[in-house]
């Protein structure tokens, strides 16, 4: 509970200073510059003016507790603990009165008194919001009264001035070079006997202070009381506002550029956000796959050591199956997280949903039941499949969050729809055929007010730190850019359905990726020479064995400089096979470029664990290069090598 404080000057008790607590007590009326009778006419007849006159006349302090005072305010009478302290000039003449105390109205209703002695009233100095101290001038090396010591200070002194443990410390040992300016100000109060108010920066702590100082004239003492508050934040805000106004145009331009950059990068960041949520599930699945591979290999090793070769096929098949599943999982993550511009192509939405189903189930967790209703004979659409994957996964994650923490049912539905002119006009779409993809949840739904803002940039109902507020707005933009539309249907307590309308593609349908035949590598080479550069010895050994089994001459190097040394020799080289991430200061693409400088006709096959666009300059492969992503099937590697050498 902050105490109230005021400084009155002269026999008419004119307000020189009041703090916020005093303003609140008085009812937020004009005070400073007015006498008490002018400012507080409603107190007339209650004895307070007479008490002030008596304190000013006699110079004796007045202390009272649980004093009732009627003020012109809505809550009427207040009860206060009150102190009137005379202020004297250098000659001992009373020149003013310090008024302090507490508004104890509420406390008085439950307790008859808060203090039991005058000493307890003095505690008000310790708990007012403003800093308060009493300084006493002393003689120093620079002459009489050339320094002062802090003899008393309240806890708010540290809060407002930024200097701890001030009591007992001399000014010159605290502030050094700025001591003289403070001494001059307070010596003027001491010598004139008049209170003063001023603003000044305490450079030692970088604080701007508003101060009121008045003399305390006790025989044989040279003391000044100081009441002050920290204005630093106010001054800083004023400066920042001035700077903001001066640089507004520049800041608007910078903000616009930032927003454009954010729009460019947002799709990628949303994918990475989604993958971050998958980390736990992916790690679990990968560890299971690694356990299947390592366990099968250990059993094969044990049986071979024991000479028991029968039945090992099942361990080999188990390891191969786990390896293929791990490769599928890795490729899904790499494809999902790669950065690219919109690349629309004929897309089978049913196939896309089926390919993402496992990823979606891991994303939403075991508490959400995922159901897929895929329409037979679904038309193809012309859209960027990567961005559609991104949109679908984000919608599913939004639905998961809407059903938290109890989970529920998430339904993904695809179907065809033909819109005539009137229907298309209602949906703000051109008439024609559309493929629709909808995501429905059994969450709490949205009010019409929230639903109307769902596509607004930066609008989110999620807690701080759990969403950008840009997901649905970016999906809306992606749909518009693709010639489609996104609509939301929701009611409180009835869940939410978000539907993407995608224009039908009337050109040739997208073709399925042809599966790679799982065949044994046959001898295909005719003595051609292939250089293999890979820092992973196991992979390098595998590729070399495949080449040699197929009838090629294999050369190998563990890093770029070693490989280029072979390229720059007279050795025949018909094909370069290189990893992308290589030690030795050069990556695979840099090695390939250097090799083709020395041998312009050389073809290069990159084998990499990265996504394909890690080695592509721009959006397409160069005619002389090809990429295979690890892990790959041995037969597929042999086929690709033959195609490149013969091509």
C-alpha positions as CSV (number, residue, x, y, z in Angstrom):
1,X,0.0,0.0,0.0
2,X,1.8,3.2,-1.1
3,X,1.9,6.1,1.3
4,X,0.7,9.6,0.3
5,X,3.1,12.6,0.5
6,X,2.9,16.3,-0.1
7,X,5.0,19.4,0.6
8,X,3.2,22.6,1.6
9,X,5.0,26.0,1.7
10,X,4.2,29.3,3.5
11,X,1.6,30.1,6.2
12,X,-1.2,29.5,3.7
13,X,0.1,26.0,3.0
14,X,0.4,26.2,-0.7
15,X,1.0,22.8,-2.5
16,X,4.5,22.6,-3.9
17,X,4.5,18.8,-4.5
18,X,2.1,15.8,-4.2
19,X,2.7,12.2,-5.1
20,X,0.2,9.9,-7.0
21,X,-1.1,8.4,-3.7
22,X,-2.0,11.9,-2.5
23,X,-3.7,12.7,-5.8
24,X,-5.8,9.5,-5.4
25,X,-6.8,10.4,-1.9
26,X,-7.8,13.9,-2.8
27,X,-9.9,12.7,-5.8
28,X,-7.6,13.6,-8.7
29,X,-8.2,17.3,-8.6
30,X,-5.8,20.3,-9.3
31,X,-3.5,20.7,-6.3
32,X,0.0,22.0,-7.0
33,X,0.2,25.8,-6.8
34,X,-3.1,26.1,-4.8
35,X,-3.4,26.6,-1.1
36,X,-5.1,23.8,0.9
37,X,-8.2,25.9,1.4
38,X,-8.4,26.6,-2.4
39,X,-7.7,23.0,-3.4
40,X,-9.7,21.2,-0.7
41,X,-12.7,23.3,0.3
42,X,-14.6,20.2,1.2
43,X,-12.2,19.7,4.2
44,X,-13.2,23.1,5.7
45,X,-14.7,22.6,9.2
46,X,-13.0,19.3,9.9
47,X,-10.1,20.8,11.8
48,X,-7.3,20.0,9.4
49,X,-6.6,23.5,8.3
50,X,-6.4,24.6,12.0
51,X,-4.0,21.8,12.7
52,X,-1.7,22.9,9.8
53,X,-1.9,26.5,11.1
54,X,-0.9,25.2,14.6
55,X,2.1,23.1,13.3
56,X,3.3,26.1,11.2
57,X,2.9,28.5,14.2
58,X,4.5,26.3,16.9
59,X,6.9,24.2,14.8
60,X,5.8,21.1,16.5
61,X,5.2,17.8,14.6
62,X,1.6,16.5,14.5
63,X,1.0,12.7,14.3
64,X,-2.4,11.0,14.3
65,X,-3.8,7.7,13.4
66,X,-7.2,6.6,12.2
67,X,-8.2,10.2,11.5
68,X,-11.5,10.6,9.6
69,X,-11.6,13.0,6.7
70,X,-14.6,13.8,4.5
71,X,-13.7,14.4,0.9
72,X,-15.8,15.3,-2.2
73,X,-15.4,11.8,-3.8
74,X,-17.8,8.9,-4.5
75,X,-16.7,6.7,-1.6
76,X,-17.1,9.6,0.8
77,X,-15.3,9.6,4.1
78,X,-11.8,8.2,4.3
79,X,-9.7,7.2,7.3
80,X,-6.0,8.2,7.3
81,X,-2.9,7.8,9.4
82,X,-1.3,11.3,9.3
83,X,2.0,13.1,9.9
84,X,2.6,16.9,9.7
85,X,6.4,17.6,9.8
86,X,7.5,21.2,10.0
87,X,10.1,22.4,7.4
88,X,12.5,25.0,8.7
89,X,14.9,27.4,7.0
90,X,18.5,28.0,8.0
91,X,17.5,30.4,10.8
92,X,15.1,27.8,12.2
93,X,12.0,29.6,11.0
94,X,9.2,27.2,9.8
95,X,8.7,27.7,6.1
96,X,6.5,24.8,5.2
97,X,5.1,21.4,6.2
98,X,5.7,17.9,5.0
99,X,2.5,15.9,4.9
100,X,2.6,12.2,4.8
101,X,0.6,9.1,5.8
102,X,-1.6,6.3,4.7
103,X,-5.1,5.9,3.5
104,X,-6.1,3.1,5.9
105,X,-9.9,3.1,5.2
106,X,-10.1,-0.5,4.3
107,X,-7.7,-1.7,6.9
108,X,-9.5,0.4,9.6
109,X,-12.7,-1.6,8.9
110,X,-11.0,-4.8,10.1
111,X,-8.4,-3.4,12.5
112,X,-8.6,-0.5,14.9
113,X,-5.1,0.7,14.3
114,X,-2.0,-0.1,12.1
115,X,0.6,1.6,14.2
116,X,1.3,1.8,18.0
117,X,3.9,4.6,18.2
118,X,5.4,7.5,16.3
119,X,8.3,5.3,15.3
120,X,5.9,3.2,13.3
121,X,4.6,6.2,11.5
122,X,8.1,7.0,10.4
123,X,8.0,3.8,8.4
124,X,5.9,5.4,5.8
125,X,9.2,6.8,4.4
126,X,10.3,3.3,3.8
127,X,7.4,2.1,1.7
128,X,6.4,5.0,-0.5
129,X,7.0,4.4,-4.2
130,X,9.2,7.4,-4.5
131,X,12.9,7.3,-3.4
132,X,13.6,9.2,-0.2
133,X,16.8,10.0,1.6
134,X,18.2,12.4,4.1
135,X,21.7,13.8,3.3
136,X,24.0,15.6,5.8
137,X,26.7,17.9,4.6
138,X,30.1,17.3,6.1
139,X,33.5,18.9,5.7
140,X,35.9,17.2,3.2
141,X,39.3,17.6,1.6
142,X,37.8,20.3,-0.6
143,X,36.7,22.5,2.3
144,X,33.8,22.9,4.7
145,X,30.6,21.3,3.6
146,X,32.3,20.0,0.4
147,X,30.7,16.6,0.6
148,X,27.6,14.9,2.1
149,X,26.8,11.5,3.5
150,X,23.5,9.6,3.2
151,X,22.2,9.2,6.7
152,X,18.9,7.7,5.8
153,X,17.3,6.1,2.7
154,X,14.2,4.1,2.0
155,X,14.2,0.8,-0.1
156,X,12.7,2.8,-3.1
157,X,16.0,4.7,-3.2
158,X,17.7,1.7,-4.9
159,X,14.7,1.1,-7.2
160,X,14.6,4.7,-8.4
161,X,18.3,5.7,-8.4
162,X,19.9,2.3,-9.1
163,X,22.4,2.5,-6.3
164,X,22.2,-0.1,-3.5
165,X,23.3,0.2,0.1
166,X,23.5,4.0,0.1
167,X,23.3,4.7,3.8
168,X,26.7,5.8,5.2
169,X,28.2,6.5,1.8
170,X,29.6,9.8,0.8
171,X,28.6,11.5,-2.4
172,X,32.1,11.8,-3.8
173,X,32.9,8.1,-3.4
174,X,29.7,7.2,-5.3
175,X,29.4,9.6,-8.3
176,X,33.0,11.0,-8.6
177,X,33.2,13.7,-11.3
178,X,29.5,14.7,-11.1
179,X,29.6,15.3,-7.4
180,X,30.0,19.1,-7.6
181,X,26.8,19.6,-9.5
182,X,24.8,17.7,-6.9
183,X,26.5,19.5,-4.1
184,X,25.7,22.9,-5.6
185,X,22.0,22.1,-6.0
186,X,21.5,20.8,-2.5
187,X,23.7,23.4,-0.8
188,X,21.4,26.0,-2.4
189,X,18.5,24.4,-0.6
190,X,20.5,24.3,2.7
191,X,21.6,27.9,2.5
192,X,18.3,29.3,1.2
193,X,16.1,27.3,3.4
194,X,13.7,26.9,0.5
195,X,12.4,23.7,-1.0
196,X,13.1,23.2,-4.7
197,X,12.1,20.9,-7.5
198,X,14.2,19.9,-10.5
199,X,15.0,17.2,-13.0
200,X,18.5,15.9,-13.4
201,X,20.4,12.9,-14.9
202,X,22.3,10.7,-12.4
203,X,25.1,9.8,-14.9
204,X,26.5,7.1,-12.6
205,X,23.5,4.9,-13.3
206,X,22.1,6.6,-16.4
207,X,18.9,7.4,-14.6
208,X,16.8,10.6,-15.2
209,X,15.3,11.7,-11.9
210,X,12.6,14.2,-10.9
211,X,13.5,15.5,-7.4
212,X,12.0,17.6,-4.6
213,X,14.4,18.7,-1.9
214,X,13.7,20.6,1.4
215,X,15.9,21.5,4.4
216,X,15.7,19.7,7.7
217,X,16.9,22.2,10.3
218,X,18.1,20.4,13.5
219,X,20.6,22.2,15.7
220,X,24.1,21.4,14.7
221,X,23.1,19.4,11.7
222,X,23.2,20.4,8.0
223,X,20.6,18.1,6.5
224,X,18.4,18.1,3.4
225,X,15.5,15.7,2.7
226,X,15.1,14.5,-0.9
227,X,12.0,12.9,-2.4
228,X,12.4,11.7,-6.0
229,X,11.2,9.3,-8.7
230,X,12.8,7.6,-11.8
231,X,11.8,9.3,-15.1
232,X,14.1,7.2,-17.2
233,X,11.5,5.1,-18.9
234,X,9.4,8.2,-19.6
235,X,12.3,10.0,-21.1
236,X,13.4,6.9,-23.1
237,X,9.9,6.5,-24.5
238,X,9.7,10.1,-25.5
239,X,13.1,9.8,-27.3
240,X,12.0,6.6,-29.0
241,X,8.8,8.2,-30.1
242,X,10.7,11.1,-31.6
243,X,13.1,8.6,-33.4
244,X,10.1,6.6,-34.6
245,X,8.4,9.6,-36.1
246,X,11.7,10.7,-37.8
247,X,12.3,7.2,-39.3
248,X,8.8,6.1,-39.9
249,X,9.1,5.9,-43.7
250,X,12.4,4.0,-43.5
251,X,10.9,1.5,-40.9
252,X,7.8,1.0,-43.1
253,X,10.1,0.1,-46.0
254,X,12.1,-2.3,-43.9
255,X,9.0,-3.9,-42.5
256,X,7.6,-4.4,-46.0
257,X,10.8,-6.0,-47.1
258,X,10.8,-8.2,-44.0
259,X,7.2,-9.3,-44.8
260,X,8.1,-10.1,-48.4
261,X,11.0,-12.2,-47.2
262,X,8.8,-13.9,-44.7
263,X,6.3,-14.8,-47.3
264,X,9.0,-16.3,-49.5
265,X,10.4,-18.4,-46.6
266,X,7.2,-19.3,-44.8
267,X,6.3,-22.5,-46.7
268,X,9.7,-23.9,-45.9
269,X,9.5,-22.9,-42.2
270,X,6.0,-24.4,-41.9
271,X,7.4,-27.7,-43.3
272,X,10.3,-27.6,-40.8
273,X,7.8,-26.8,-38.0
274,X,5.8,-29.9,-39.0
275,X,8.9,-32.0,-39.1
276,X,9.9,-30.8,-35.7
277,X,6.7,-32.1,-34.3
278,X,7.5,-35.5,-36.0
279,X,10.9,-35.8,-34.4
280,X,9.9,-38.1,-31.6
281,X,7.9,-40.5,-33.8
282,X,10.5,-40.6,-36.5
283,X,13.3,-41.4,-34.1
284,X,11.2,-44.2,-32.7
285,X,10.5,-45.7,-36.1
286,X,14.1,-45.3,-37.2
287,X,15.5,-47.0,-34.1
288,X,13.1,-49.9,-34.8
289,X,14.4,-50.2,-38.3
290,X,18.0,-50.0,-37.2
291,X,17.3,-52.7,-34.6
292,X,15.9,-55.0,-37.4
293,X,18.9,-54.4,-39.6
294,X,21.6,-54.8,-36.9
295,X,19.9,-57.8,-35.4
296,X,19.6,-59.6,-38.7
297,X,23.3,-59.0,-39.5
298,X,24.4,-60.2,-36.1
299,X,22.4,-63.4,-36.6
300,X,23.9,-63.9,-40.1
301,X,27.4,-63.4,-38.6
302,X,26.7,-65.9,-35.8
303,X,25.3,-68.6,-38.1
304,X,28.2,-68.2,-40.6
305,X,30.7,-68.6,-37.7
306,X,28.9,-71.7,-36.7
307,X,28.7,-73.0,-40.3
308,X,24.9,-73.0,-40.3
309,X,24.0,-71.5,-43.6
310,X,20.5,-72.9,-44.0
311,X,17.7,-70.5,-43.3
312,X,19.8,-67.4,-43.5
313,X,17.6,-66.0,-46.3
314,X,15.0,-64.8,-43.9
315,X,17.6,-62.7,-42.0
316,X,18.8,-61.3,-45.3
317,X,15.3,-60.5,-46.4
318,X,14.5,-58.9,-42.9
319,X,17.5,-56.6,-43.1
320,X,16.7,-55.7,-46.7
321,X,13.1,-55.0,-45.9
322,X,14.0,-52.8,-42.9
323,X,16.6,-51.0,-45.1
324,X,13.9,-50.3,-47.8
325,X,11.5,-49.0,-45.2
326,X,14.2,-46.7,-43.7
327,X,15.0,-45.4,-47.2
328,X,11.3,-44.7,-47.8
329,X,11.0,-42.8,-44.5
330,X,14.1,-40.8,-45.3
331,X,13.0,-39.9,-48.8
332,X,9.6,-38.8,-47.5
333,X,11.2,-36.4,-45.0
334,X,13.7,-35.1,-47.6
335,X,11.0,-34.5,-50.2
336,X,8.8,-32.9,-47.6
337,X,11.5,-30.4,-46.3
338,X,13.1,-29.3,-49.6
339,X,12.9,-25.7,-50.5
340,X,11.5,-24.9,-54.0
341,X,9.3,-22.4,-55.9
342,X,5.9,-23.5,-57.0
343,X,6.2,-26.2,-59.6
344,X,2.7,-27.2,-60.7
345,X,2.3,-30.5,-62.5
346,X,-0.5,-33.0,-63.1
347,X,-1.2,-34.6,-59.7
348,X,-3.3,-37.5,-58.5
349,X,-4.6,-36.2,-55.2
350,X,-5.7,-39.7,-54.0
351,X,-2.2,-41.0,-54.6
352,X,-0.7,-37.9,-52.8
353,X,-3.0,-38.5,-49.8
354,X,-2.1,-42.2,-49.6
355,X,1.6,-41.4,-49.8
356,X,1.2,-39.0,-46.8
357,X,-1.0,-41.1,-44.7
358,X,1.7,-42.5,-42.5
359,X,3.3,-39.1,-42.0
360,X,-0.1,-37.6,-41.0
361,X,-0.8,-40.4,-38.5
362,X,2.6,-39.8,-36.9
363,X,1.9,-36.0,-36.8
364,X,-1.5,-36.2,-35.1
365,X,-0.5,-38.9,-32.6
366,X,-2.4,-41.9,-31.3
367,X,-5.3,-40.0,-29.7
368,X,-6.6,-38.9,-33.1
369,X,-8.3,-41.5,-35.4
370,X,-7.5,-40.8,-39.0
371,X,-10.0,-41.8,-41.7
372,X,-9.5,-41.4,-45.4
373,X,-12.5,-41.4,-47.8
374,X,-11.0,-41.3,-51.3
375,X,-13.4,-41.1,-54.2
376,X,-13.0,-43.6,-57.0
377,X,-12.3,-42.1,-60.5
378,X,-11.0,-38.9,-59.0
379,X,-9.9,-36.4,-61.6
380,X,-6.3,-35.2,-61.9
381,X,-5.4,-31.6,-60.9
382,X,-2.6,-29.3,-62.0
383,X,-0.8,-28.1,-58.8
384,X,2.5,-28.1,-57.0
385,X,2.3,-31.5,-55.1
386,X,5.0,-30.5,-52.6
387,X,3.0,-27.4,-51.6
388,X,-0.2,-29.4,-51.5
389,X,1.5,-31.9,-49.1
390,X,2.5,-28.9,-47.0
391,X,-1.1,-27.5,-46.9
392,X,-2.6,-30.9,-46.1
393,X,-0.2,-31.6,-43.3
394,X,-0.7,-28.2,-41.8
395,X,-4.5,-28.6,-41.9
396,X,-4.2,-32.0,-40.2
397,X,-2.0,-30.5,-37.5
398,X,-4.4,-27.6,-37.0
399,X,-7.2,-30.2,-36.6
400,X,-5.1,-32.2,-34.1
401,X,-4.6,-29.0,-32.0
402,X,-8.3,-28.2,-32.2
403,X,-9.1,-31.6,-30.7
404,X,-6.5,-31.5,-27.9
405,X,-6.1,-32.8,-25.3
406,X,-8.7,-35.6,-25.7
407,X,-8.2,-36.3,-29.4
408,X,-11.0,-37.3,-31.7
409,X,-11.6,-38.2,-35.4
410,X,-9.9,-36.6,-38.4
411,X,-11.4,-37.3,-41.8
412,X,-9.7,-36.6,-45.1
413,X,-12.0,-36.8,-48.1
414,X,-11.6,-36.4,-51.8
415,X,-14.3,-36.0,-54.4
416,X,-15.2,-34.5,-57.8
417,X,-17.6,-31.6,-58.2
418,X,-18.8,-29.7,-61.3
419,X,-19.9,-26.1,-60.7
420,X,-22.3,-24.3,-63.1
421,X,-22.3,-20.6,-63.4
422,X,-24.6,-19.8,-60.5
423,X,-22.8,-22.2,-58.1
424,X,-19.4,-20.9,-59.2
425,X,-20.5,-17.3,-58.7
426,X,-21.5,-18.1,-55.1
427,X,-18.0,-19.6,-54.5
428,X,-16.1,-16.9,-56.4
429,X,-14.7,-19.4,-58.8
430,X,-14.9,-19.8,-62.6
431,X,-17.4,-22.4,-63.7
432,X,-16.0,-25.8,-64.4
433,X,-14.8,-29.1,-62.9
434,X,-13.0,-29.2,-59.6
435,X,-11.3,-31.8,-57.4
436,X,-12.0,-31.2,-53.7
437,X,-9.9,-32.2,-50.8
438,X,-11.4,-31.7,-47.3
439,X,-10.1,-32.1,-43.7
440,X,-12.8,-32.5,-41.0
441,X,-12.2,-32.7,-37.3
442,X,-14.4,-33.3,-34.2
443,X,-13.0,-30.4,-32.2
444,X,-14.8,-27.5,-30.6
445,X,-15.4,-25.6,-33.7
446,X,-15.2,-21.8,-34.1
447,X,-17.6,-18.9,-33.6
448,X,-18.5,-16.9,-36.7
449,X,-16.3,-14.1,-35.5
450,X,-13.2,-16.2,-35.2
451,X,-14.0,-18.1,-38.4
452,X,-14.2,-14.8,-40.3
453,X,-10.6,-14.0,-39.2
454,X,-9.2,-17.5,-39.8
455,X,-7.5,-16.6,-43.1
456,X,-6.1,-13.2,-41.8
457,X,-2.3,-13.1,-41.7
458,X,-0.9,-13.4,-38.1
459,X,-4.3,-14.4,-36.6
460,X,-4.1,-17.4,-34.4
461,X,-6.0,-18.9,-31.5
462,X,-3.0,-20.9,-30.3
463,X,-1.0,-20.0,-27.2
464,X,2.1,-17.7,-27.7
465,X,5.0,-19.7,-29.2
466,X,2.8,-22.4,-30.7
467,X,1.8,-20.9,-34.0
468,X,2.8,-18.3,-36.5
469,X,-0.8,-17.3,-37.4
470,X,0.2,-17.5,-41.1
471,X,-0.6,-21.1,-41.9
472,X,-4.2,-20.7,-43.2
473,X,-3.4,-17.3,-44.8
474,X,-0.6,-19.0,-46.8
475,X,-2.8,-21.9,-47.8
476,X,-5.3,-19.3,-49.0
477,X,-2.7,-17.6,-51.1
478,X,-1.4,-20.9,-52.4
479,X,-4.9,-21.9,-53.5
480,X,-5.5,-18.6,-55.2
481,X,-2.2,-18.7,-57.0
482,X,-3.1,-22.2,-58.2
483,X,-6.5,-21.1,-59.5
484,X,-8.4,-22.8,-56.7
485,X,-10.0,-21.8,-53.4
486,X,-10.1,-22.7,-49.7
487,X,-13.3,-22.6,-47.7
488,X,-14.1,-23.1,-44.0
489,X,-17.3,-24.6,-42.5
490,X,-17.6,-24.6,-38.7
491,X,-19.9,-24.1,-35.7
492,X,-19.1,-24.1,-32.0
493,X,-19.3,-27.6,-30.7
494,X,-19.7,-29.1,-34.2
495,X,-16.1,-29.3,-35.4
496,X,-14.6,-27.8,-38.5
497,X,-14.2,-28.7,-42.1
498,X,-11.7,-26.9,-44.4
499,X,-12.0,-27.7,-48.1
500,X,-9.6,-27.1,-50.9
501,X,-11.1,-26.7,-54.4
502,X,-8.5,-27.6,-57.1
503,X,-9.2,-27.1,-60.8
504,X,-9.4,-30.2,-62.9
505,X,-6.5,-31.0,-65.1
506,X,-7.7,-31.9,-68.6
507,X,-4.3,-32.7,-70.1
508,X,-2.4,-36.0,-69.9
509,X,-2.5,-37.6,-66.5
510,X,0.6,-37.8,-64.3
511,X,2.3,-41.2,-64.7
512,X,3.3,-43.5,-61.8
513,X,6.9,-43.8,-61.0
514,X,8.1,-47.1,-62.6
515,X,9.4,-49.5,-59.9
516,X,13.0,-50.4,-60.1
517,X,13.3,-54.1,-60.8
518,X,15.0,-56.0,-58.1
519,X,17.4,-58.1,-60.2
520,X,20.9,-59.2,-59.7
521,X,23.6,-57.1,-61.4
522,X,24.7,-58.7,-64.6
523,X,28.0,-58.2,-66.4
524,X,27.4,-55.1,-68.6
525,X,30.7,-53.4,-68.9
526,X,33.3,-53.7,-71.6
527,X,36.3,-52.6,-69.7
528,X,35.3,-48.9,-69.3
529,X,36.9,-47.1,-66.4
530,X,34.8,-45.5,-63.7
531,X,36.2,-43.2,-60.9
532,X,34.4,-43.4,-57.6
533,X,34.8,-40.6,-55.0
534,X,33.2,-41.1,-51.6
535,X,34.5,-40.5,-48.1
536,X,32.4,-43.3,-46.7
537,X,34.5,-46.5,-47.1
538,X,31.5,-48.9,-46.9
539,X,29.7,-47.1,-49.7
540,X,32.8,-46.8,-51.8
541,X,33.6,-50.5,-51.4
542,X,30.0,-51.4,-52.4
543,X,30.1,-49.2,-55.6
544,X,33.5,-50.6,-56.6
545,X,32.3,-54.2,-56.2
546,X,29.2,-53.5,-58.2
547,X,31.4,-52.0,-61.0
548,X,33.9,-54.8,-61.0
549,X,31.2,-57.5,-60.9
550,X,29.6,-55.7,-63.9
551,X,32.9,-55.8,-65.9
552,X,34.1,-52.2,-65.4
553,X,37.5,-51.0,-64.2
554,X,37.0,-49.2,-60.9
555,X,39.2,-46.4,-59.5
556,X,38.5,-44.9,-56.1
557,X,39.3,-41.8,-54.0
558,X,38.2,-40.7,-50.5
559,X,38.0,-37.0,-51.1
560,X,37.9,-34.3,-53.8
561,X,41.6,-33.5,-54.1
562,X,42.6,-37.1,-54.4
563,X,39.9,-37.7,-57.0
564,X,41.0,-34.7,-59.0
565,X,44.6,-35.9,-59.0
566,X,43.4,-39.0,-60.8
567,X,41.2,-36.9,-63.2
568,X,44.2,-34.7,-64.1
569,X,46.4,-37.8,-64.8
570,X,46.5,-39.7,-68.1
571,X,44.3,-42.4,-66.8
572,X,41.2,-43.2,-68.9
573,X,38.0,-42.2,-67.2
574,X,34.6,-42.9,-68.8
575,X,32.3,-41.9,-65.9
576,X,32.7,-40.1,-62.6
577,X,30.7,-41.2,-59.6
578,X,30.8,-38.8,-56.6
579,X,29.2,-38.2,-53.3
580,X,28.0,-34.7,-52.7
581,X,29.3,-34.1,-49.1
582,X,33.0,-34.6,-49.3
583,X,35.9,-33.7,-47.0
584,X,39.0,-31.9,-48.3
585,X,37.5,-28.5,-48.9
586,X,35.5,-29.3,-52.0
587,X,32.0,-30.7,-52.2
588,X,30.9,-33.2,-54.9
589,X,29.5,-30.5,-57.2
590,X,32.7,-28.5,-57.1
591,X,34.8,-31.6,-57.8
592,X,32.5,-32.4,-60.8
593,X,32.8,-28.9,-62.2
594,X,36.6,-29.0,-61.9
595,X,36.8,-32.5,-63.4
596,X,34.7,-31.3,-66.4
597,X,37.1,-28.4,-66.9
598,X,39.9,-30.9,-67.3
599,X,37.7,-33.4,-69.3
600,X,34.8,-31.5,-70.9
601,X,32.9,-34.6,-72.1
602,X,33.0,-36.4,-68.7
603,X,29.6,-37.5,-67.3
604,X,28.9,-37.4,-63.6
605,X,26.6,-39.6,-61.4
606,X,26.0,-38.1,-58.0
607,X,25.1,-40.5,-55.2
608,X,24.0,-38.6,-52.2
609,X,22.0,-38.8,-49.0
610,X,20.8,-35.2,-49.6
611,X,17.7,-34.2,-51.6
612,X,18.2,-33.9,-55.3
613,X,18.3,-30.1,-55.3
614,X,21.4,-30.1,-53.2
615,X,23.4,-30.7,-56.4
616,X,21.2,-29.0,-58.9
617,X,22.0,-25.4,-60.0
618,X,18.6,-23.9,-60.6
619,X,15.6,-26.1,-61.1
620,X,16.8,-28.7,-63.6
621,X,19.6,-31.3,-63.9
622,X,22.4,-30.5,-66.4
623,X,22.5,-32.9,-69.4
624,X,25.8,-34.4,-68.3
625,X,24.7,-35.3,-64.7
626,X,22.4,-37.7,-62.9
627,X,21.5,-38.2,-59.3
628,X,20.8,-41.3,-57.2
629,X,19.7,-40.9,-53.6
630,X,21.1,-43.2,-50.9
631,X,20.2,-45.8,-50.1
632,X,19.8,-47.4,-53.5
633,X,19.3,-50.9,-54.9
634,X,22.4,-52.4,-56.4
635,X,20.6,-53.4,-59.6
636,X,19.3,-49.8,-60.0
637,X,22.9,-48.5,-59.7
638,X,24.2,-50.9,-62.3
639,X,21.4,-49.9,-64.7
640,X,22.0,-46.2,-64.2
641,X,25.8,-46.6,-64.8
642,X,25.2,-48.5,-68.1
643,X,22.7,-45.9,-69.3
644,X,25.1,-43.0,-68.7
645,X,28.1,-44.7,-70.3
646,X,26.1,-45.8,-73.4
647,X,24.2,-42.5,-73.6
